[in-house]
Amino acid sequence: MLNKKVLLYLFVSNKIEFVQTEQRKVDLKIMQAIITEQQQTALIKKQAINRLTRTQLANKLNLARTTVKDVLDKQAPFVVSGKTFTAVNNYLLEDL
C-alpha cells in the first residue's frame, strides 16, 4: 500500500492551476497528472481486497468503466486527467 505521505505529496504537487482572463473570470486549465506504478498497484490490491468488479470500482470512483480499465491495465507511469487522478487518490486515502 502507498505511504500516506507519498500520496499527499503526489496530490499536492499536481495542483489545479487557474488562469485569470480579461473578463475577470477564472478558467480552469486542464490538469493532468501522472499515475505511478505504486498507485496502480495499490488500486489493484484495494479492488481485490474489496472484491470489486471493474464496473463496481468505476461506479465507486465515479469514472467511466473504460477509464478504470486504462488505469488498471496501462503500463505505469502514464498521464491521466485531474478528475481521474483525484478520484483514484481519494479512494486510496480512504483507509489510511
Biopython code that builds the backbone (N, CA, C, O; Angstrom):
import numpy as np
from Bio.PDB.StructureBuilder import StructureBuilder

atoms = [
    (1, "MET", "N", (0.841, -1.170, 0.000)),
    (1, "MET", "CA", (0.000, 0.000, 0.000)),
    (1, "MET", "C", (0.893, 1.241, 0.000)),
    (1, "MET", "O", (1.977, 1.240, 0.582)),
    (2, "LEU", "N", (0.426, 2.285, -0.652)),
    (2, "LEU", "CA", (1.210, 3.502, -0.718)),
    (2, "LEU", "C", (1.266, 4.209, 0.628)),
    (2, "LEU", "O", (0.292, 4.234, 1.381)),
    (3, "ASN", "N", (2.386, 4.760, 0.900)),
    (3, "ASN", "CA", (2.571, 5.554, 2.099)),
    (3, "ASN", "C", (1.698, 6.804, 1.996)),
    (3, "ASN", "O", (1.615, 7.411, 0.928)),
    (4, "LYS", "N", (1.052, 7.192, 3.085)),
    (4, "LYS", "CA", (0.161, 8.350, 3.087)),
    (4, "LYS", "C", (0.896, 9.619, 2.675)),
    (4, "LYS", "O", (0.338, 10.450, 1.958)),
    (5, "LYS", "N", (2.134, 9.779, 3.115)),
    (5, "LYS", "CA", (2.904, 10.963, 2.767)),
    (5, "LYS", "C", (3.184, 11.016, 1.270)),
    (5, "LYS", "O", (3.168, 12.094, 0.676)),
    (6, "VAL", "N", (3.443, 9.858, 0.652)),
    (6, "VAL", "CA", (3.709, 9.810, -0.788)),
    (6, "VAL", "C", (2.466, 10.237, -1.546)),
    (6, "VAL", "O", (2.559, 11.034, -2.480)),
    (7, "LEU", "N", (1.302, 9.722, -1.165)),
    (7, "LEU", "CA", (0.060, 10.085, -1.833)),
    (7, "LEU", "C", (-0.237, 11.566, -1.686)),
    (7, "LEU", "O", (-0.609, 12.226, -2.656)),
    (8, "LEU", "N", (-0.076, 12.087, -0.490)),
    (8, "LEU", "CA", (-0.349, 13.501, -0.270)),
    (8, "LEU", "C", (0.622, 14.363, -1.058)),
    (8, "LEU", "O", (0.222, 15.388, -1.610)),
    (9, "TYR", "N", (1.882, 13.971, -1.122)),
    (9, "TYR", "CA", (2.856, 14.725, -1.906)),
    (9, "TYR", "C", (2.465, 14.730, -3.372)),
    (9, "TYR", "O", (2.506, 15.773, -4.023)),
    (10, "LEU", "N", (2.083, 13.560, -3.901)),
    (10, "LEU", "CA", (1.690, 13.474, -5.308)),
    (10, "LEU", "C", (0.477, 14.347, -5.580)),
    (10, "LEU", "O", (0.401, 15.006, -6.617)),
    (11, "PHE", "N", (-0.469, 14.353, -4.654)),
    (11, "PHE", "CA", (-1.678, 15.146, -4.828)),
    (11, "PHE", "C", (-1.350, 16.640, -4.793)),
    (11, "PHE", "O", (-1.828, 17.400, -5.635)),
    (12, "VAL", "N", (-0.548, 17.057, -3.834)),
    (12, "VAL", "CA", (-0.213, 18.470, -3.688)),
    (12, "VAL", "C", (0.661, 18.944, -4.839)),
    (12, "VAL", "O", (0.527, 20.085, -5.281)),
    (13, "SER", "N", (1.541, 18.103, -5.326)),
    (13, "SER", "CA", (2.449, 18.523, -6.384)),
    (13, "SER", "C", (1.752, 18.645, -7.730)),
    (13, "SER", "O", (2.348, 19.151, -8.680)),
    (14, "ASN", "N", (0.517, 18.201, -7.835)),
    (14, "ASN", "CA", (-0.242, 18.297, -9.088)),
    (14, "ASN", "C", (-1.466, 19.182, -8.898)),
    (14, "ASN", "O", (-2.578, 18.796, -9.260)),
    (15, "LYS", "N", (-1.263, 20.370, -8.330)),
    (15, "LYS", "CA", (-2.352, 21.288, -8.046)),
    (15, "LYS", "C", (-3.035, 21.754, -9.327)),
    (15, "LYS", "O", (-2.444, 21.778, -10.407)),
    (16, "ILE", "N", (-4.300, 22.121, -9.164)),
    (16, "ILE", "CA", (-5.035, 22.725, -10.278)),
    (16, "ILE", "C", (-4.561, 24.161, -10.428)),
    (16, "ILE", "O", (-4.432, 24.891, -9.445)),
    (17, "GLU", "N", (-4.303, 24.555, -11.664)),
    (17, "GLU", "CA", (-3.854, 25.912, -11.917)),
    (17, "GLU", "C", (-5.003, 26.712, -12.512)),
    (17, "GLU", "O", (-5.752, 26.215, -13.353)),
    (18, "PHE", "N", (-5.133, 27.952, -12.068)),
    (18, "PHE", "CA", (-6.167, 28.829, -12.577)),
    (18, "PHE", "C", (-5.543, 29.946, -13.399)),
    (18, "PHE", "O", (-4.434, 30.401, -13.122)),
    (19, "VAL", "N", (-6.274, 30.372, -14.406)),
    (19, "VAL", "CA", (-5.796, 31.450, -15.254)),
    (19, "VAL", "C", (-6.824, 32.579, -15.201)),
    (19, "VAL", "O", (-8.013, 32.343, -15.414)),
    (20, "GLN", "N", (-6.385, 33.776, -14.926)),
    (20, "GLN", "CA", (-7.271, 34.934, -14.880)),
    (20, "GLN", "C", (-7.423, 35.486, -16.302)),
    (20, "GLN", "O", (-6.432, 35.796, -16.964)),
    (21, "THR", "N", (-8.669, 35.604, -16.763)),
    (21, "THR", "CA", (-8.911, 36.117, -18.115)),
    (21, "THR", "C", (-9.210, 37.602, -18.057)),
    (21, "THR", "O", (-9.352, 38.170, -16.974)),
    (22, "GLU", "N", (-9.305, 38.233, -19.220)),
    (22, "GLU", "CA", (-9.558, 39.668, -19.288)),
    (22, "GLU", "C", (-10.921, 40.025, -18.697)),
    (22, "GLU", "O", (-11.076, 41.108, -18.131)),
    (23, "GLN", "N", (-11.904, 39.142, -18.815)),
    (23, "GLN", "CA", (-13.238, 39.425, -18.291)),
    (23, "GLN", "C", (-13.318, 39.162, -16.786)),
    (23, "GLN", "O", (-14.411, 39.158, -16.221)),
    (24, "ARG", "N", (-12.207, 38.949, -16.150)),
    (24, "ARG", "CA", (-12.142, 38.692, -14.708)),
    (24, "ARG", "C", (-12.823, 37.383, -14.333)),
    (24, "ARG", "O", (-13.240, 37.206, -13.188)),
    (25, "LYS", "N", (-12.936, 36.477, -15.275)),
    (25, "LYS", "CA", (-13.456, 35.143, -14.982)),
    (25, "LYS", "C", (-12.256, 34.229, -14.751)),
    (25, "LYS", "O", (-11.158, 34.474, -15.251)),
    (26, "VAL", "N", (-12.490, 33.201, -14.003)),
    (26, "VAL", "CA", (-11.415, 32.244, -13.748)),
    (26, "VAL", "C", (-11.691, 30.994, -14.567)),
    (26, "VAL", "O", (-12.722, 30.345, -14.392)),
    (27, "ASP", "N", (-10.776, 30.659, -15.456)),
    (27, "ASP", "CA", (-10.891, 29.458, -16.272)),
    (27, "ASP", "C", (-9.976, 28.388, -15.706)),
    (27, "ASP", "O", (-8.866, 28.669, -15.255)),
    (28, "LEU", "N", (-10.452, 27.185, -15.738)),
    (28, "LEU", "CA", (-9.672, 26.066, -15.217)),
    (28, "LEU", "C", (-8.842, 25.468, -16.338)),
    (28, "LEU", "O", (-9.382, 25.032, -17.355)),
    (29, "LYS", "N", (-7.532, 25.448, -16.154)),
    (29, "LYS", "CA", (-6.680, 24.754, -17.113)),
    (29, "LYS", "C", (-6.943, 23.270, -16.969)),
    (29, "LYS", "O", (-7.280, 22.797, -15.883)),
    (30, "ILE", "N", (-6.793, 22.547, -18.035)),
    (30, "ILE", "CA", (-6.955, 21.100, -17.946)),
    (30, "ILE", "C", (-5.759, 20.552, -17.190)),
    (30, "ILE", "O", (-4.622, 20.614, -17.660)),
    (31, "MET", "N", (-6.035, 20.015, -16.013)),
    (31, "MET", "CA", (-4.967, 19.475, -15.184)),
    (31, "MET", "C", (-4.686, 18.037, -15.608)),
    (31, "MET", "O", (-5.607, 17.249, -15.819)),
    (32, "GLN", "N", (-3.458, 17.722, -15.723)),
    (32, "GLN", "CA", (-3.062, 16.353, -15.984)),
    (32, "GLN", "C", (-2.070, 15.947, -14.912)),
    (32, "GLN", "O", (-1.273, 16.756, -14.437)),
    (33, "ALA", "N", (-2.132, 14.690, -14.544)),
    (33, "ALA", "CA", (-1.244, 14.185, -13.510)),
    (33, "ALA", "C", (-0.782, 12.787, -13.908)),
    (33, "ALA", "O", (-1.337, 12.167, -14.815)),
    (34, "ILE", "N", (0.225, 12.314, -13.225)),
    (34, "ILE", "CA", (0.814, 11.016, -13.550)),
    (34, "ILE", "C", (0.417, 9.979, -12.509)),
    (34, "ILE", "O", (0.579, 10.190, -11.307)),
    (35, "ILE", "N", (-0.106, 8.855, -12.990)),
    (35, "ILE", "CA", (-0.368, 7.696, -12.134)),
    (35, "ILE", "C", (0.916, 6.865, -12.114)),
    (35, "ILE", "O", (1.415, 6.447, -13.158)),
    (36, "THR", "N", (1.435, 6.634, -10.921)),
    (36, "THR", "CA", (2.670, 5.867, -10.789)),
    (36, "THR", "C", (2.365, 4.374, -10.672)),
    (36, "THR", "O", (1.216, 3.969, -10.496)),
    (37, "GLU", "N", (3.393, 3.589, -10.772)),
    (37, "GLU", "CA", (3.253, 2.145, -10.620)),
    (37, "GLU", "C", (2.771, 1.795, -9.209)),
    (37, "GLU", "O", (1.990, 0.859, -9.032)),
    (38, "GLN", "N", (3.234, 2.544, -8.212)),
    (38, "GLN", "CA", (2.807, 2.309, -6.823)),
    (38, "GLN", "C", (1.315, 2.565, -6.664)),
    (38, "GLN", "O", (0.615, 1.785, -6.018)),
    (39, "GLN", "N", (0.826, 3.652, -7.249)),
    (39, "GLN", "CA", (-0.601, 3.964, -7.161)),
    (39, "GLN", "C", (-1.429, 2.899, -7.872)),
    (39, "GLN", "O", (-2.459, 2.457, -7.363)),
    (40, "GLN", "N", (-0.970, 2.493, -9.053)),
    (40, "GLN", "CA", (-1.688, 1.488, -9.823)),
    (40, "GLN", "C", (-1.755, 0.168, -9.051)),
    (40, "GLN", "O", (-2.814, -0.456, -8.981)),
    (41, "THR", "N", (-0.642, -0.254, -8.477)),
    (41, "THR", "CA", (-0.602, -1.490, -7.702)),
    (41, "THR", "C", (-1.504, -1.406, -6.479)),
    (41, "THR", "O", (-2.211, -2.361, -6.158)),
    (42, "ALA", "N", (-1.479, -0.269, -5.799)),
    (42, "ALA", "CA", (-2.337, -0.085, -4.624)),
    (42, "ALA", "C", (-3.810, -0.153, -5.007)),
    (42, "ALA", "O", (-4.613, -0.728, -4.272)),
    (43, "LEU", "N", (-4.173, 0.427, -6.149)),
    (43, "LEU", "CA", (-5.566, 0.392, -6.605)),
    (43, "LEU", "C", (-5.993, -1.032, -6.936)),
    (43, "LEU", "O", (-7.102, -1.441, -6.591)),
    (44, "ILE", "N", (-5.134, -1.783, -7.595)),
    (44, "ILE", "CA", (-5.441, -3.176, -7.933)),
    (44, "ILE", "C", (-5.609, -3.999, -6.660)),
    (44, "ILE", "O", (-6.534, -4.806, -6.564)),
    (45, "LYS", "N", (-4.728, -3.803, -5.686)),
    (45, "LYS", "CA", (-4.829, -4.536, -4.419)),
    (45, "LYS", "C", (-6.115, -4.194, -3.683)),
    (45, "LYS", "O", (-6.797, -5.081, -3.171)),
    (46, "LYS", "N", (-6.445, -2.907, -3.629)),
    (46, "LYS", "CA", (-7.655, -2.495, -2.914)),
    (46, "LYS", "C", (-8.904, -3.026, -3.618)),
    (46, "LYS", "O", (-9.871, -3.412, -2.960)),
    (47, "GLN", "N", (-8.886, -3.045, -4.934)),
    (47, "GLN", "CA", (-10.004, -3.608, -5.691)),
    (47, "GLN", "C", (-10.171, -5.084, -5.352)),
    (47, "GLN", "O", (-11.292, -5.554, -5.157)),
    (48, "ALA", "N", (-9.070, -5.813, -5.281)),
    (48, "ALA", "CA", (-9.120, -7.245, -4.975)),
    (48, "ALA", "C", (-9.587, -7.494, -3.538)),
    (48, "ALA", "O", (-10.418, -8.368, -3.293)),
    (49, "ILE", "N", (-9.050, -6.724, -2.599)),
    (49, "ILE", "CA", (-9.428, -6.894, -1.188)),
    (49, "ILE", "C", (-10.922, -6.660, -0.991)),
    (49, "ILE", "O", (-11.578, -7.372, -0.230)),
    (50, "ASN", "N", (-11.452, -5.651, -1.685)),
    (50, "ASN", "CA", (-12.875, -5.326, -1.563)),
    (50, "ASN", "C", (-13.762, -6.144, -2.511)),
    (50, "ASN", "O", (-14.981, -5.975, -2.535)),
    (51, "ARG", "N", (-13.134, -7.027, -3.286)),
    (51, "ARG", "CA", (-13.838, -7.901, -4.227)),
    (51, "ARG", "C", (-14.765, -7.127, -5.162)),
    (51, "ARG", "O", (-15.936, -7.469, -5.334)),
    (52, "LEU", "N", (-14.206, -6.074, -5.762)),
    (52, "LEU", "CA", (-14.974, -5.236, -6.670)),
    (52, "LEU", "C", (-14.688, -5.602, -8.116)),
    (52, "LEU", "O", (-13.540, -5.848, -8.489)),
    (53, "THR", "N", (-15.739, -5.636, -8.929)),
    (53, "THR", "CA", (-15.535, -5.769, -10.367)),
    (53, "THR", "C", (-15.091, -4.412, -10.891)),
    (53, "THR", "O", (-15.140, -3.415, -10.171)),
    (54, "ARG", "N", (-14.665, -4.378, -12.130)),
    (54, "ARG", "CA", (-14.252, -3.092, -12.710)),
    (54, "ARG", "C", (-15.430, -2.122, -12.795)),
    (54, "ARG", "O", (-15.267, -0.917, -12.605)),
    (55, "THR", "N", (-16.596, -2.648, -13.078)),
    (55, "THR", "CA", (-17.790, -1.801, -13.144)),
    (55, "THR", "C", (-18.113, -1.224, -11.771)),
    (55, "THR", "O", (-18.431, -0.040, -11.657)),
    (56, "GLN", "N", (-18.034, -2.043, -10.737)),
    (56, "GLN", "CA", (-18.294, -1.563, -9.379)),
    (56, "GLN", "C", (-17.253, -0.531, -8.955)),
    (56, "GLN", "O", (-17.588, 0.469, -8.320)),
    (57, "LEU", "N", (-15.990, -0.773, -9.308)),
    (57, "LEU", "CA", (-14.932, 0.179, -8.990)),
    (57, "LEU", "C", (-15.167, 1.500, -9.724)),
    (57, "LEU", "O", (-14.995, 2.574, -9.148)),
    (58, "ALA", "N", (-15.558, 1.416, -10.983)),
    (58, "ALA", "CA", (-15.845, 2.622, -11.764)),
    (58, "ALA", "C", (-16.976, 3.422, -11.121)),
    (58, "ALA", "O", (-16.899, 4.647, -11.032)),
    (59, "ASN", "N", (-18.013, 2.738, -10.678)),
    (59, "ASN", "CA", (-19.122, 3.422, -10.013)),
    (59, "ASN", "C", (-18.658, 4.073, -8.714)),
    (59, "ASN", "O", (-19.042, 5.202, -8.409)),
    (60, "LYS", "N", (-17.835, 3.365, -7.953)),
    (60, "LYS", "CA", (-17.336, 3.897, -6.678)),
    (60, "LYS", "C", (-16.471, 5.136, -6.905)),
    (60, "LYS", "O", (-16.525, 6.085, -6.122)),
    (61, "LEU", "N", (-15.677, 5.128, -7.974)),
    (61, "LEU", "CA", (-14.801, 6.258, -8.287)),
    (61, "LEU", "C", (-15.510, 7.354, -9.076)),
    (61, "LEU", "O", (-14.966, 8.443, -9.263)),
    (62, "ASN", "N", (-16.717, 7.065, -9.534)),
    (62, "ASN", "CA", (-17.478, 7.987, -10.376)),
    (62, "ASN", "C", (-16.721, 8.303, -11.668)),
    (62, "ASN", "O", (-16.645, 9.452, -12.104)),
    (63, "LEU", "N", (-16.164, 7.242, -12.266)),
    (63, "LEU", "CA", (-15.437, 7.346, -13.527)),
    (63, "LEU", "C", (-16.045, 6.367, -14.528)),
    (63, "LEU", "O", (-16.756, 5.438, -14.145)),
    (64, "ALA", "N", (-15.765, 6.580, -15.789)),
    (64, "ALA", "CA", (-16.220, 5.652, -16.821)),
    (64, "ALA", "C", (-15.469, 4.326, -16.678)),
    (64, "ALA", "O", (-14.314, 4.294, -16.253)),
    (65, "ARG", "N", (-16.142, 3.243, -17.037)),
    (65, "ARG", "CA", (-15.511, 1.923, -16.937)),
    (65, "ARG", "C", (-14.253, 1.847, -17.810)),
    (65, "ARG", "O", (-13.263, 1.226, -17.423)),
    (66, "THR", "N", (-14.294, 2.474, -18.974)),
    (66, "THR", "CA", (-13.123, 2.446, -19.864)),
    (66, "THR", "C", (-11.932, 3.196, -19.239)),
    (66, "THR", "O", (-10.778, 2.819, -19.445)),
    (67, "THR", "N", (-12.221, 4.241, -18.489)),
    (67, "THR", "CA", (-11.147, 4.967, -17.802)),
    (67, "THR", "C", (-10.519, 4.088, -16.730)),
    (67, "THR", "O", (-9.297, 4.036, -16.594)),
    (68, "VAL", "N", (-11.360, 3.400, -15.973)),
    (68, "VAL", "CA", (-10.853, 2.491, -14.929)),
    (68, "VAL", "C", (-10.052, 1.366, -15.571)),
    (68, "VAL", "O", (-9.018, 0.959, -15.042)),
    (69, "LYS", "N", (-10.519, 0.867, -16.694)),
    (69, "LYS", "CA", (-9.791, -0.180, -17.419)),
    (69, "LYS", "C", (-8.390, 0.309, -17.789)),
    (69, "LYS", "O", (-7.409, -0.414, -17.612)),
    (70, "ASP", "N", (-8.303, 1.527, -18.297)),
    (70, "ASP", "CA", (-6.998, 2.093, -18.650)),
    (70, "ASP", "C", (-6.099, 2.240, -17.427)),
    (70, "ASP", "O", (-4.916, 1.903, -17.479)),
    (71, "VAL", "N", (-6.656, 2.741, -16.327)),
    (71, "VAL", "CA", (-5.871, 2.942, -15.112)),
    (71, "VAL", "C", (-5.333, 1.612, -14.586)),
    (71, "VAL", "O", (-4.211, 1.555, -14.081)),
    (72, "LEU", "N", (-6.110, 0.560, -14.697)),
    (72, "LEU", "CA", (-5.690, -0.747, -14.196)),
    (72, "LEU", "C", (-4.762, -1.479, -15.156)),
    (72, "LEU", "O", (-3.900, -2.241, -14.718)),
    (73, "ASP", "N", (-4.924, -1.259, -16.457)),
    (73, "ASP", "CA", (-4.215, -2.077, -17.448)),
    (73, "ASP", "C", (-2.998, -1.430, -18.109)),
    (73, "ASP", "O", (-2.084, -2.139, -18.530)),
    (74, "LYS", "N", (-2.967, -0.113, -18.207)),
    (74, "LYS", "CA", (-1.837, 0.547, -18.875)),
    (74, "LYS", "C", (-0.563, 0.333, -18.080)),
    (74, "LYS", "O", (-0.587, 0.152, -16.863)),
    (75, "GLN", "N", (0.547, 0.359, -18.796)),
    (75, "GLN", "CA", (1.835, 0.239, -18.110)),
    (75, "GLN", "C", (2.178, 1.589, -17.488)),
    (75, "GLN", "O", (2.244, 2.604, -18.181)),
    (76, "ALA", "N", (2.394, 1.591, -16.190)),
    (76, "ALA", "CA", (2.698, 2.821, -15.459)),
    (76, "ALA", "C", (4.154, 3.201, -15.670)),
    (76, "ALA", "O", (4.982, 2.327, -15.926)),
    (77, "PRO", "N", (4.479, 4.456, -15.571)),
    (77, "PRO", "CA", (3.666, 5.640, -15.311)),
    (77, "PRO", "C", (2.983, 6.137, -16.582)),
    (77, "PRO", "O", (3.493, 5.952, -17.687)),
    (78, "PHE", "N", (1.819, 6.773, -16.410)),
    (78, "PHE", "CA", (1.083, 7.342, -17.537)),
    (78, "PHE", "C", (0.275, 8.541, -17.060)),
    (78, "PHE", "O", (0.014, 8.702, -15.868)),
    (79, "VAL", "N", (-0.114, 9.376, -18.013)),
    (79, "VAL", "CA", (-0.813, 10.624, -17.715)),
    (79, "VAL", "C", (-2.318, 10.391, -17.735)),
    (79, "VAL", "O", (-2.845, 9.714, -18.618)),
    (80, "VAL", "N", (-3.002, 10.966, -16.742)),
    (80, "VAL", "CA", (-4.466, 10.927, -16.673)),
    (80, "VAL", "C", (-4.976, 12.334, -16.401)),
    (80, "VAL", "O", (-4.206, 13.238, -16.077)),
    (81, "SER", "N", (-6.283, 12.503, -16.539)),
    (81, "SER", "CA", (-6.885, 13.804, -16.238)),
    (81, "SER", "C", (-6.864, 14.055, -14.733)),
    (81, "SER", "O", (-6.682, 13.135, -13.937)),
    (82, "GLY", "N", (-7.049, 15.295, -14.370)),
    (82, "GLY", "CA", (-7.098, 15.665, -12.956)),
    (82, "GLY", "C", (-8.221, 14.970, -12.219)),
    (82, "GLY", "O", (-8.060, 14.576, -11.064)),
    (83, "LYS", "N", (-9.371, 14.814, -12.884)),
    (83, "LYS", "CA", (-10.520, 14.152, -12.254)),
    (83, "LYS", "C", (-10.178, 12.705, -11.905)),
    (83, "LYS", "O", (-10.479, 12.233, -10.809)),
    (84, "THR", "N", (-9.552, 12.014, -12.840)),
    (84, "THR", "CA", (-9.186, 10.620, -12.622)),
    (84, "THR", "C", (-8.148, 10.508, -11.508)),
    (84, "THR", "O", (-8.273, 9.666, -10.619)),
    (85, "PHE", "N", (-7.134, 11.350, -11.559)),
    (85, "PHE", "CA", (-6.081, 11.337, -10.548)),
    (85, "PHE", "C", (-6.663, 11.579, -9.154)),
    (85, "PHE", "O", (-6.331, 10.869, -8.205)),
    (86, "THR", "N", (-7.530, 12.581, -9.041)),
    (86, "THR", "CA", (-8.144, 12.909, -7.753)),
    (86, "THR", "C", (-9.020, 11.774, -7.249)),
    (86, "THR", "O", (-8.977, 11.436, -6.066)),
    (87, "ALA", "N", (-9.819, 11.180, -8.137)),
    (87, "ALA", "CA", (-10.705, 10.079, -7.747)),
    (87, "ALA", "C", (-9.899, 8.885, -7.234)),
    (87, "ALA", "O", (-10.241, 8.294, -6.210)),
    (88, "VAL", "N", (-8.841, 8.537, -7.939)),
    (88, "VAL", "CA", (-8.005, 7.396, -7.541)),
    (88, "VAL", "C", (-7.330, 7.680, -6.196)),
    (88, "VAL", "O", (-7.350, 6.831, -5.304)),
    (89, "ASN", "N", (-6.742, 8.847, -6.046)),
    (89, "ASN", "CA", (-6.043, 9.163, -4.796)),
    (89, "ASN", "C", (-6.998, 9.255, -3.612)),
    (89, "ASN", "O", (-6.679, 8.766, -2.529)),
    (90, "ASN", "N", (-8.147, 9.865, -3.795)),
    (90, "ASN", "CA", (-9.122, 9.933, -2.700)),
    (90, "ASN", "C", (-9.563, 8.540, -2.269)),
    (90, "ASN", "O", (-9.725, 8.279, -1.077)),
    (91, "TYR", "N", (-9.757, 7.651, -3.226)),
    (91, "TYR", "CA", (-10.151, 6.280, -2.933)),
    (91, "TYR", "C", (-9.054, 5.548, -2.158)),
    (91, "TYR", "O", (-9.330, 4.817, -1.207)),
    (92, "LEU", "N", (-7.805, 5.759, -2.580)),
    (92, "LEU", "CA", (-6.691, 5.099, -1.896)),
    (92, "LEU", "C", (-6.456, 5.675, -0.499)),
    (92, "LEU", "O", (-5.982, 4.964, 0.387)),
    (93, "LEU", "N", (-6.776, 6.931, -0.293)),
    (93, "LEU", "CA", (-6.574, 7.577, 1.001)),
    (93, "LEU", "C", (-7.681, 7.271, 2.006)),
    (93, "LEU", "O", (-7.519, 7.534, 3.198)),
    (94, "GLU", "N", (-8.795, 6.724, 1.547)),
    (94, "GLU", "CA", (-9.933, 6.431, 2.442)),
    (94, "GLU", "C", (-9.529, 5.594, 3.645)),
    (94, "GLU", "O", (-9.986, 5.866, 4.755)),
    (95, "ASP", "N", (-8.705, 4.605, 3.464)),
    (95, "ASP", "CA", (-8.373, 3.650, 4.520)),
    (95, "ASP", "C", (-7.129, 4.023, 5.331)),
    (95, "ASP", "O", (-6.796, 3.340, 6.300)),
    (96, "LEU", "N", (-6.454, 5.081, 4.949)),
    (96, "LEU", "CA", (-5.216, 5.425, 5.657)),
    (96, "LEU", "C", (-5.486, 6.208, 6.919)),
    (96, "LEU", "O", (-4.551, 6.575, 7.630)),
]
sb = StructureBuilder()
sb.init_structure("model")
sb.init_model(0)
sb.init_chain("A")
sb.init_seg("    ")
for serial, (resi, resn, name, xyz) in enumerate(atoms, 1):
    if name == "N":
        sb.init_residue(resn, " ", resi, " ")
    sb.init_atom(name, np.array(xyz, "f"), 0.0, 1.0, " ", f" {name:<3s}", serial, name[0])
structure = sb.get_structure()
